[in-house]
Amino acid sequence: MLSFEEKKALFDEYKELTAVPVSLNRTNYHFESSAVDKTTVVRYLHQNGNALIYAGYLPKEETIKGYISVLDADEKNIRRLLDKAIIFLKKTEDGYEEGYSELWFDQNGDVLRLVYDNPMWSVNLPDGKMEAIFKTKEAAEGYLLDEAFFRN
């Protein structure tokens, strides 16, 4: 079991997290770049070494109000949970990280890039110029398929 100091040092290594003191001499760590309203990745790091790490990607019954206790967790498990939480919070409510892209090809070797620019989807030419924009990924994919493009 890691001590309070060891867990705090571990959390402090994550430069994308900001330590925020809260009541009862506890500390939360926020991910300000979250693509959704939720920003608290580490909740209530306490002097006794307990802390809760965000796990909103898991079914509710496997968590404590969307968090997992790391009181007895080792460093490897804590890092794994932190990384999963941050990756999950980078995704928008649509489930895609800002800037996500896919390449689409046609039979002639032409290439178009489908790009998520929250909340829209754009189809871009190789030079970066926008060819079309859509409200949903499904609409953009429909356009690409209609134009005889396919994903590899």
MDTraj code that builds the backbone (N, CA, C; nanometers):
import mdtraj as md
import numpy as np

residues = "MET LEU SER PHE GLU GLU LYS LYS ALA LEU PHE ASP GLU TYR LYS GLU LEU THR ALA VAL PRO VAL SER LEU ASN ARG THR ASN TYR HIS PHE GLU SER SER ALA VAL ASP LYS THR THR VAL VAL ARG TYR LEU HIS GLN ASN GLY ASN ALA LEU ILE TYR ALA GLY TYR LEU PRO LYS GLU GLU THR ILE LYS GLY TYR ILE SER VAL LEU ASP ALA ASP GLU LYS ASN ILE ARG ARG LEU LEU ASP LYS ALA ILE ILE PHE LEU LYS LYS THR GLU ASP GLY TYR GLU GLU GLY TYR SER GLU LEU TRP PHE ASP GLN ASN GLY ASP VAL LEU ARG LEU VAL TYR ASP ASN PRO MET TRP SER VAL ASN LEU PRO ASP GLY LYS MET GLU ALA ILE PHE LYS THR LYS GLU ALA ALA GLU GLY TYR LEU LEU ASP GLU ALA PHE PHE ARG ASN".split()
xyz = np.array([
    [0.0853, -0.1193, 0.0000],
    [0.0000, 0.0000, 0.0000],
    [0.0890, 0.1245, 0.0000],
    [0.0602, 0.2168, -0.0892],
    [0.1357, 0.3412, -0.0963],
    [0.0885, 0.4380, 0.0119],
    [0.1814, 0.5173, 0.0606],
    [0.1479, 0.6174, 0.1616],
    [0.0821, 0.7391, 0.0960],
    [0.0305, 0.8277, 0.1788],
    [-0.0258, 0.9535, 0.1302],
    [0.0774, 1.0280, 0.0466],
    [0.1990, 1.0401, 0.0976],
    [0.3041, 1.1151, 0.0284],
    [0.3371, 1.0524, -0.1062],
    [0.3422, 0.9192, -0.1115],
    [0.3724, 0.8510, -0.2379],
    [0.2606, 0.8712, -0.3398],
    [0.1367, 0.8635, -0.2950],
    [0.0238, 0.8854, -0.3864],
    [0.0200, 1.0304, -0.4331],
    [0.0437, 1.1227, -0.3429],
    [0.0450, 1.2644, -0.3807],
    [0.1538, 1.2904, -0.4846],
    [0.2737, 1.2352, -0.4632],
    [0.3832, 1.2518, -0.5595],
    [0.3457, 1.1923, -0.6949],
    [0.2802, 1.0789, -0.6928],
    [0.2365, 1.0138, -0.8164],
    [0.1350, 1.1025, -0.8893],
    [0.0348, 1.1513, -0.8186],
    [-0.0665, 1.2382, -0.8803],
    [-0.0036, 1.3675, -0.9319],
    [0.0927, 1.4208, -0.8586],
    [0.1592, 1.5447, -0.8996],
    [0.2412, 1.5277, -1.0276],
    [0.2819, 1.4045, -1.0589],
    [0.3563, 1.3781, -1.1829],
    [0.2715, 1.4064, -1.3062],
    [0.1420, 1.3960, -1.2929],
    [0.0514, 1.4187, -1.4058],
    [0.0304, 1.5690, -1.4218],
    [0.1068, 1.6268, -1.5138],
    [0.1055, 1.7732, -1.5320],
    [-0.0292, 1.8251, -1.5809],
    [-0.1112, 1.7386, -1.6414],
    [-0.2428, 1.7821, -1.6883],
    [-0.3450, 1.7902, -1.5754],
    [-0.3062, 1.7446, -1.4553],
    [-0.3944, 1.7513, -1.3392],
    [-0.3559, 1.8684, -1.2493],
    [-0.4575, 1.9318, -1.1914],
    [-0.4368, 2.0454, -1.1012],
    [-0.4854, 2.0081, -0.9621],
    [-0.3966, 2.0216, -0.8634],
    [-0.4331, 1.9920, -0.7250],
    [-0.5205, 2.1038, -0.6699],
    [-0.6305, 2.0651, -0.6037],
    [-0.7240, 2.1611, -0.5455],
    [-0.7531, 2.1176, -0.4018],
    [-0.7076, 2.1966, -0.3023],
    [-0.7374, 2.1609, -0.1628],
    [-0.8880, 2.1670, -0.1364],
    [-0.9377, 2.0679, -0.0608],
    [-1.0784, 2.0657, -0.0219],
    [-1.0869, 2.0455, 0.1291],
    [-1.2049, 2.0304, 0.1819],
    [-1.2268, 2.0207, 0.3263],
    [-1.1531, 1.9035, 0.3905],
    [-1.1350, 1.9120, 0.5203],
    [-1.0758, 1.8070, 0.6018],
    [-0.9339, 1.7690, 0.5583],
    [-0.8582, 1.8687, 0.5102],
    [-0.7184, 1.8506, 0.4711],
    [-0.7019, 1.7456, 0.3601],
    [-0.7990, 1.7401, 0.2692],
    [-0.7935, 1.6488, 0.1560],
    [-0.7633, 1.7293, 0.0302],
    [-0.7263, 1.6571, -0.0768],
    [-0.6935, 1.7218, -0.2034],
    [-0.7651, 1.6505, -0.3168],
    [-0.8221, 1.7278, -0.4073],
    [-0.8771, 1.6753, -0.5319],
    [-0.7805, 1.7109, -0.6437],
    [-0.7865, 1.6355, -0.7521],
    [-0.7073, 1.6667, -0.8719],
    [-0.8032, 1.6784, -0.9887],
    [-0.7989, 1.7950, -1.0538],
    [-0.8905, 1.8245, -1.1639],
    [-0.8177, 1.8160, -1.2978],
    [-0.8916, 1.7723, -1.3993],
    [-0.8449, 1.7687, -1.5370],
    [-0.9212, 1.8775, -1.6116],
    [-0.8616, 1.9966, -1.6160],
    [-0.9304, 2.1138, -1.6718],
    [-0.9568, 2.1011, -1.8215],
    [-0.8832, 2.0146, -1.8905],
    [-0.9022, 1.9966, -2.0346],
    [-1.0096, 1.8938, -2.0672],
    [-1.0876, 1.8544, -1.9690],
    [-1.1934, 1.7570, -1.9909],
    [-1.2884, 1.8064, -2.0995],
    [-1.3284, 1.7154, -2.1859],
    [-1.4222, 1.7505, -2.2935],
    [-1.5662, 1.7518, -2.2448],
    [-1.5889, 1.7069, -2.1231],
    [-1.7224, 1.7065, -2.0635],
    [-1.7184, 1.7838, -1.9321],
    [-1.8337, 1.8047, -1.8721],
    [-1.8407, 1.8846, -1.7500],
    [-1.7609, 1.8256, -1.6344],
    [-1.7462, 1.6956, -1.6313],
    [-1.6745, 1.6285, -1.5230],
    [-1.5253, 1.6601, -1.5329],
    [-1.4650, 1.7120, -1.4253],
    [-1.3220, 1.7416, -1.4292],
    [-1.2436, 1.6772, -1.3150],
    [-1.3105, 1.6289, -1.2108],
    [-1.2400, 1.5731, -1.0955],
    [-1.1965, 1.4304, -1.1267],
    [-1.0646, 1.4112, -1.1415],
    [-1.0092, 1.2796, -1.1710],
    [-0.9754, 1.2068, -1.0412],
    [-0.9155, 1.2783, -0.9464],
    [-0.8840, 1.2205, -0.8156],
    [-0.9651, 1.2970, -0.7123],
    [-1.0383, 1.2219, -0.6328],
    [-1.1268, 1.2833, -0.5340],
    [-1.0822, 1.2429, -0.3938],
    [-1.0695, 1.3433, -0.3096],
    [-1.0470, 1.3244, -0.1657],
    [-0.9214, 1.2447, -0.1298],
    [-0.8076, 1.2822, -0.1878],
    [-0.6826, 1.2223, -0.1400],
    [-0.6682, 1.2617, 0.0062],
    [-0.6642, 1.1626, 0.0924],
    [-0.6661, 1.1835, 0.2370],
    [-0.5329, 1.1427, 0.2977],
    [-0.5026, 1.1985, 0.4145],
    [-0.3792, 1.1667, 0.4856],
    [-0.3641, 1.0173, 0.5142],
    [-0.4751, 0.9455, 0.5225],
    [-0.4680, 0.8011, 0.5486],
    [-0.4278, 0.7214, 0.4240],
    [-0.4090, 0.7919, 0.3102],
    [-0.3664, 0.7268, 0.1869],
    [-0.4798, 0.6879, 0.0945],
    [-0.6029, 0.7072, 0.1378],
    [-0.7141, 0.6736, 0.0501],
    [-0.7391, 0.7869, -0.0485],
    [-0.7886, 0.7502, -0.1630],
    [-0.8318, 0.8450, -0.2652],
    [-0.9281, 0.7706, -0.3558],
    [-1.0070, 0.8448, -0.4288],
    [-1.0996, 0.7879, -0.5255],
    [-1.0601, 0.8382, -0.6636],
    [-1.0529, 0.7478, -0.7607],
    [-1.0176, 0.7854, -0.8978],
    [-1.1401, 0.7667, -0.9858],
    [-1.1633, 0.8656, -1.0720],
    [-1.2796, 0.8654, -1.1603],
    [-1.2825, 0.7395, -1.2468],
    [-1.4003, 0.6777, -1.2552],
    [-1.4180, 0.5570, -1.3357],
    [-1.5554, 0.5576, -1.4011],
    [-1.5943, 0.6700, -1.4570],
    [-1.7248, 0.6838, -1.5202],
    [-1.7441, 0.5946, -1.6415],
    [-1.6386, 0.5343, -1.6897],
    [-1.6464, 0.4434, -1.8034],
    [-1.6924, 0.3034, -1.7611],
    [-1.6970, 0.2773, -1.6302],
    [-1.7414, 0.1479, -1.5781],
    [-1.8901, 0.1517, -1.5440],
    [-1.9543, 0.0359, -1.5381],
    [-2.0944, 0.0324, -1.4928],
    [-2.1050, 0.0886, -1.3508],
    [-2.2130, 0.1591, -1.3220],
    [-2.2305, 0.2267, -1.1925],
    [-2.2149, 0.1333, -1.0736],
    [-2.2619, 0.0090, -1.0873],
    [-2.2562, -0.0836, -0.9744],
    [-2.1128, -0.1254, -0.9395],
    [-2.0163, -0.0983, -1.0274],
    [-1.8762, -0.1314, -0.9997],
    [-1.8000, -0.0147, -0.9367],
    [-1.8688, 0.0976, -0.9140],
    [-1.8020, 0.2175, -0.8630],
    [-1.8730, 0.2705, -0.7390],
    [-1.8099, 0.3685, -0.6766],
    [-1.8696, 0.4446, -0.5673],
    [-1.9003, 0.5824, -0.6248],
    [-2.0232, 0.6014, -0.6685],
    [-2.0658, 0.7268, -0.7312],
    [-1.9726, 0.7661, -0.8467],
    [-1.9327, 0.6665, -0.9273],
    [-1.8489, 0.6924, -1.0439],
    [-1.6990, 0.6914, -1.0160],
    [-1.6585, 0.6518, -0.8965],
    [-1.5170, 0.6504, -0.8581],
    [-1.4783, 0.5141, -0.8015],
    [-1.3473, 0.4866, -0.8022],
    [-1.2925, 0.3637, -0.7458],
    [-1.1918, 0.4008, -0.6373],
    [-1.2004, 0.3345, -0.5227],
    [-1.1057, 0.3573, -0.4136],
    [-0.9703, 0.2963, -0.4491],
    [-0.8632, 0.3693, -0.4152],
    [-0.7276, 0.3190, -0.4397],
    [-0.6492, 0.3078, -0.3092],
    [-0.7204, 0.2860, -0.1991],
    [-0.6551, 0.2745, -0.0684],
    [-0.5459, 0.1683, -0.0704],
    [-0.5751, 0.0510, -0.1243],
    [-0.4795, -0.0599, -0.1242],
    [-0.4132, -0.0829, -0.2603],
    [-0.4310, 0.0077, -0.3541],
    [-0.3784, -0.0115, -0.4895],
    [-0.2282, 0.0163, -0.4953],
    [-0.1614, -0.0554, -0.5848],
    [-0.0190, -0.0299, -0.6059],
    [-0.0019, 0.0778, -0.7132],
    [0.1218, 0.1207, -0.7341],
    [0.1502, 0.2299, -0.8280],
    [0.1052, 0.1957, -0.9698],
    [0.1317, 0.0744, -1.0146],
    [0.0949, 0.0342, -1.1500],
    [-0.0557, 0.0431, -1.1711],
    [-0.1345, -0.0039, -1.0753],
    [-0.2793, -0.0007, -1.0866],
    [-0.3317, 0.1441, -1.0817],
    [-0.2733, 0.2263, -0.9959],
    [-0.3149, 0.3668, -0.9870],
    [-0.2875, 0.4377, -1.1191],
    [-0.1699, 0.4175, -1.1759],
    [-0.1373, 0.4798, -1.3056],
    [-0.2344, 0.4326, -1.4148],
    [-0.2652, 0.3041, -1.4148],
    [-0.3588, 0.2501, -1.5140],
    [-0.4955, 0.3179, -1.5009],
    [-0.5439, 0.3315, -1.3769],
    [-0.6734, 0.3963, -1.3535],
    [-0.6704, 0.5437, -1.3919],
    [-0.5624, 0.6134, -1.3583],
    [-0.5498, 0.7551, -1.3948],
    [-0.5489, 0.7721, -1.5459],
    [-0.4703, 0.6899, -1.6138],
    [-0.4622, 0.6999, -1.7594],
    [-0.5978, 0.6742, -1.8241],
    [-0.6693, 0.5724, -1.7771],
    [-0.8019, 0.5423, -1.8320],
    [-0.8991, 0.6577, -1.8080],
    [-0.8942, 0.7175, -1.6889],
    [-0.9832, 0.8294, -1.6573],
    [-0.9561, 0.9480, -1.7486],
    [-0.8296, 0.9819, -1.7669],
    [-0.7935, 1.0975, -1.8497],
    [-0.8327, 1.0726, -1.9950],
    [-0.8040, 0.9540, -2.0456],
    [-0.8424, 0.9208, -2.1835],
    [-0.9935, 0.9322, -2.2002],
    [-1.0679, 0.8803, -2.1040],
    [-1.2137, 0.8864, -2.1111],
    [-1.2635, 1.0310, -2.1080],
    [-1.2053, 1.1148, -2.0235],
    [-1.2518, 1.2533, -2.0106],
    [-1.2091, 1.3413, -2.1281],
    [-1.1154, 1.2955, -2.2080],
    [-1.0776, 1.3702, -2.3286],
    [-1.1841, 1.3561, -2.4373],
    [-1.2663, 1.2530, -2.4245],
    [-1.3691, 1.2287, -2.5248],
    [-1.4922, 1.3128, -2.4952],
    [-1.5536, 1.3621, -2.5992],
    [-1.6748, 1.4410, -2.5837],
    [-1.7920, 1.3488, -2.5530],
    [-1.9057, 1.4071, -2.5303],
    [-2.0258, 1.3273, -2.5067],
    [-2.0577, 1.2396, -2.6264],
    [-2.0086, 1.2792, -2.7448],
    [-2.0278, 1.1982, -2.8649],
    [-1.9371, 1.0760, -2.8643],
    [-1.8391, 1.0725, -2.7732],
    [-1.7490, 0.9590, -2.7641],
    [-1.6204, 0.9738, -2.8435],
    [-1.5952, 1.0924, -2.8985],
    [-1.4749, 1.1144, -2.9786],
    [-1.3906, 1.2261, -2.9172],
    [-1.2619, 1.2084, -2.9234],
    [-1.1707, 1.3119, -2.8787],
    [-1.1626, 1.4200, -2.9858],
    [-1.1574, 1.5443, -2.9428],
    [-1.1447, 1.6572, -3.0350],
    [-1.0278, 1.6325, -3.1293],
    [-1.0506, 1.6492, -3.2601],
    [-0.9447, 1.6291, -3.3584],
    [-0.9339, 1.4865, -3.4109],
    [-1.0169, 1.3953, -3.3591],
    [-1.0164, 1.2580, -3.4094],
    [-1.0339, 1.2607, -3.5601],
    [-0.9604, 1.1755, -3.6316],
    [-0.9755, 1.1739, -3.7766],
    [-0.9596, 1.0334, -3.8334],
    [-1.0133, 1.0182, -3.9534],
    [-1.0054, 0.8922, -4.0272],
    [-0.9726, 0.9239, -4.1721],
    [-0.8975, 0.8357, -4.2359],
    [-0.8708, 0.8506, -4.3782],
    [-0.9677, 0.7631, -4.4567],
    [-1.0202, 0.8197, -4.5653],
    [-1.1103, 0.7493, -4.6549],
    [-1.0501, 0.7539, -4.7959],
    [-1.0649, 0.6451, -4.8714],
    [-1.0010, 0.6314, -5.0018],
    [-1.1045, 0.5960, -5.1076],
    [-1.0718, 0.6286, -5.2333],
    [-1.1547, 0.5799, -5.3429],
    [-1.0699, 0.4901, -5.4324],
    [-1.1296, 0.4344, -5.5368],
    [-1.0592, 0.3399, -5.6247],
    [-0.9451, 0.4041, -5.7022],
    [-0.9484, 0.5359, -5.7169],
    [-0.8442, 0.6068, -5.7916],
    [-0.7252, 0.6463, -5.7038],
    [-0.7329, 0.6143, -5.5752],
    [-0.6235, 0.6514, -5.4848],
    [-0.6413, 0.7884, -5.4215],
    [-0.7544, 0.8531, -5.4470],
    [-0.7808, 0.9820, -5.3832],
    [-0.8076, 0.9590, -5.2345],
    [-0.7685, 1.0571, -5.1542],
    [-0.7820, 1.0439, -5.0089],
    [-0.8566, 1.1644, -4.9535],
    [-0.9522, 1.1370, -4.8666],
    [-1.0209, 1.2419, -4.7915],
    [-1.0065, 1.2096, -4.6431],
    [-1.0047, 1.3135, -4.5603],
    [-0.9921, 1.2949, -4.4159],
    [-1.1221, 1.3398, -4.3497],
    [-1.1805, 1.2497, -4.2702],
    [-1.2988, 1.2810, -4.1905],
    [-1.2481, 1.3246, -4.0529],
    [-1.2856, 1.4460, -4.0094],
    [-1.2316, 1.5038, -3.8859],
    [-1.3455, 1.5454, -3.7931],
    [-1.3305, 1.5094, -3.6644],
    [-1.4274, 1.5524, -3.5626],
    [-1.3831, 1.6865, -3.5066],
    [-1.4666, 1.7867, -3.5261],
    [-1.4428, 1.9214, -3.4738],
    [-1.5670, 1.9554, -3.3925],
    [-1.5668, 1.9116, -3.2669],
    [-1.6815, 1.9162, -3.1769],
    [-1.7679, 2.0397, -3.1967],
    [-1.8941, 2.0253, -3.2258],
    [-1.9710, 1.9012, -3.2387],
    [-1.9926, 1.8593, -3.3835],
    [-1.9155, 1.9101, -3.4755],
    [-1.9384, 1.8834, -3.6181],
    [-1.8335, 1.7868, -3.6737],
    [-1.8629, 1.7335, -3.7927],
    [-1.7725, 1.6457, -3.8666],
    [-1.7424, 1.7106, -4.0002],
    [-1.6146, 1.7225, -4.0345],
    [-1.5793, 1.7815, -4.1635],
    [-1.5071, 1.6790, -4.2493],
    [-1.5277, 1.6922, -4.3809],
    [-1.4560, 1.6114, -4.4790],
    [-1.3558, 1.7062, -4.5422],
    [-1.2280, 1.6712, -4.5287],
    [-1.1211, 1.7593, -4.5749],
    [-1.0414, 1.6970, -4.6884],
    [-0.9996, 1.7826, -4.7794],
    [-0.9129, 1.7421, -4.8894],
    [-0.7700, 1.7250, -4.8368],
    [-0.6819, 1.6631, -4.9157],
    [-0.5432, 1.6442, -4.8704],
    [-0.4706, 1.7739, -4.8334],
    [-0.5071, 1.8849, -4.8969],
    [-0.4410, 2.0126, -4.8650],
    [-0.5007, 2.0799, -4.7410],
    [-0.5955, 2.0121, -4.6749],
    [-0.6556, 2.0646, -4.5532],
    [-0.7813, 2.1461, -4.5754],
    [-0.8118, 2.1801, -4.7002],
    [-0.9331, 2.2560, -4.7293],
    [-1.0554, 2.1691, -4.7041],
    [-1.1601, 2.2338, -4.6531],
    [-1.2823, 2.1624, -4.6194],
    [-1.3689, 2.1429, -4.7439],
    [-1.4112, 2.0196, -4.7643],
    [-1.5006, 1.9892, -4.8765],
    [-1.6462, 1.9937, -4.8323],
    [-1.6734, 1.9439, -4.7100],
    [-1.8114, 1.9392, -4.6614],
    [-1.8104, 1.9320, -4.5089],
    [-1.9246, 1.9671, -4.4488],
    [-1.9382, 1.9610, -4.3035],
    [-2.0741, 1.9017, -4.2692],
    [-2.0774, 1.8236, -4.1598],
    [-2.1991, 1.7522, -4.1226],
    [-2.2204, 1.7577, -3.9728],
    [-2.3478, 1.7445, -3.9308],
    [-2.3813, 1.7464, -3.7881],
    [-2.3507, 1.6140, -3.7202],
    [-2.3506, 1.5041, -3.7957],
    [-2.3267, 1.3731, -3.7361],
    [-2.2226, 1.2962, -3.8171],
    [-2.1590, 1.2011, -3.7508],
    [-2.0624, 1.1149, -3.8186],
    [-2.1344, 1.0298, -3.9218],
    [-2.2532, 0.9839, -3.8879],
    [-2.3293, 0.9005, -3.9802],
    [-2.3573, 0.9745, -4.1112],
    [-2.3927, 1.1022, -4.1021],
    [-2.4188, 1.1812, -4.2224],
    [-2.2914, 1.1973, -4.3053],
    [-2.1800, 1.2226, -4.2398],
    [-2.0520, 1.2374, -4.3104],
    [-2.0121, 1.1064, -4.3767],
    [-2.0291, 0.9961, -4.3051],
    [-1.9961, 0.8650, -4.3633],
    [-2.0877, 0.8341, -4.4822],
    [-2.2148, 0.8703, -4.4715],
    [-2.3079, 0.8506, -4.5823],
    [-2.2630, 0.9257, -4.7065],
    [-2.2180, 1.0503, -4.6860],
    [-2.1665, 1.1313, -4.7964],
    [-2.0461, 1.0630, -4.8614],
    [-1.9527, 1.0187, -4.7778],
    [-1.8312, 0.9546, -4.8298],
    [-1.8648, 0.8259, -4.9060],
    [-1.9560, 0.7474, -4.8532],
    [-1.9964, 0.6248, -4.9214],
    [-2.0661, 0.6555, -5.0543],
    [-2.1505, 0.7593, -5.0545],
    [-2.2181, 0.8000, -5.1771],
    [-2.1170, 0.8434, -5.2847],
    [-2.0041, 0.8961, -5.2381],
    [-1.8986, 0.9431, -5.3304],
    [-1.7984, 0.8308, -5.3634],
    [-1.8326, 0.7077, -5.3228],
    [-1.7528, 0.5879, -5.3504],
    [-1.6195, 0.5847, -5.2756],
    [-1.6176, 0.6436, -5.1555],
    [-1.4993, 0.6347, -5.0691],
    [-1.5219, 0.5238, -4.9665],
    [-1.4144, 0.4663, -4.9192],
    [-1.4204, 0.3602, -4.8189],
    [-1.3073, 0.3787, -4.7188],
    [-1.3272, 0.3219, -4.6014],
    [-1.2216, 0.3239, -4.4979],
    [-1.1374, 0.2000, -4.5110],
    [-1.0086, 0.2161, -4.4876],
    [-0.9182, 0.1006, -4.4879],
    [-0.9334, 0.0195, -4.3635],
])
top = md.Topology()
chain = top.add_chain()
for i, resn in enumerate(residues, 1):
    res = top.add_residue(resn, chain, resSeq=i)
    for name in ("N", "CA", "C"):
        top.add_atom(name, md.element.get_by_symbol(name[0]), res)
traj = md.Trajectory(xyz[None], top)
